[in-house]
Amino acid sequence: MARRTKVEALETRNRLLDAAERLFQAKGVTSTTLGDIATAAGTTRGAVYHHFKDKADLFNAMMERVTLPMEDALAEMAKDAGEQQDPLQSLRQVMLHALHQIAHDERTRRVFEVAMQKVERTDEMRAVHERHVQVLNECQALTRTALREAVHRQGGALSISLPAATLGLHALIDGLIHNWLLDPQAFELARIGRQTLDAYLRGLGFELPWARRASARTAQKRVRSSGAGSTGRRRQAMGDATPTTPPTAQNT
């Protein structure tokens, strides 16, 4: 019976978070009450307060349900940076995976839209702002670790300071997400994100081995395509040059 109660409690908590996502997206965070969320979830305000201290606590739980896996992946990458063959590529993969999730996973997209467009900095939501700053600082510290190790591995030097490079990288990713959420039809987030991220890393002075491999594959495809086209043209030319049947008395 106890297990069933825990399962039901978890189901209620998830229903509340699901309802909060939808209502925050539709009405904005400030205009949504805990009573609205309880009604939409088919439960009571008492159930809301059983699981969450207040609206800010509920909001942070909604965010963490989506962002914690991303934060954990970044933390794991930074922790193992010294043992990885290419910490720069690992950092790139974590960031590109986040962009892909936002572009293709409905819940992830909805939560980021709420966080970037639907929440105001009020006294009621102060804990949300504090959590946001904490996560930002932690993510920048982890990114700094990965960039420092990548510089050490490649034996070069950054074109700007390490703190500036870290800040610029996060501003690039945040800006891409923000602009895409304003108009998802304007560009492909994952593809443009990959191109601009690689351009930024090159600008910092990094060598990008994966970009060289991709360029080599593209060049090989062009050579094969060009070769096939040339063969076809040669065959066509040979066919055009084939002598026609000389006229006879019968066909003149």
Number of C-alpha atoms within 10 A of each C-alpha: 6 7 8 9 10 11 12 12 15 13 12 19 20 16 18 25 22 16 19 27 22 17 19 24 20 13 12 18 22 15 12 16 14 18 14 16 25 22 13 17 19 12 15 16 14 12 14 22 15 12 16 17 10 15 22 19 16 21 23 19 18 19 20 14 14 18 18 13 12 17 19 12 19 22 19 12 23 24 14 13 22 17 11 15 12 16 23 24 16 19 21 15 16 16 22 19 15 20 25 18 17 23 18 12 11 10 16 19 19 17 25 19 21 21 21 14 16 17 19 16 11 11 10 12 19 13 18 23 17 11 13 15 12 11 15 14 12 15 20 17 16 22 25 19 20 27 24 19 20 24 19 12 14 13 9 12 15 16 13 12 10 18 14 11 20 22 13 13 18 16 12 16 17 14 12 18 23 16 13 18 20 12 9 13 9 10 13 14 21 20 13 13 20 17 10 14 18 18 13 16 18 14 14 17 15 21 17 14 11 11 11 11 11 11 12 12 12 12 12 12 12 12 12 12 12 12 12 12 12 12 12 12 12 12 12 11 11 10 10 10 9 8 7 7 6 7 8 7 5 5 6 6
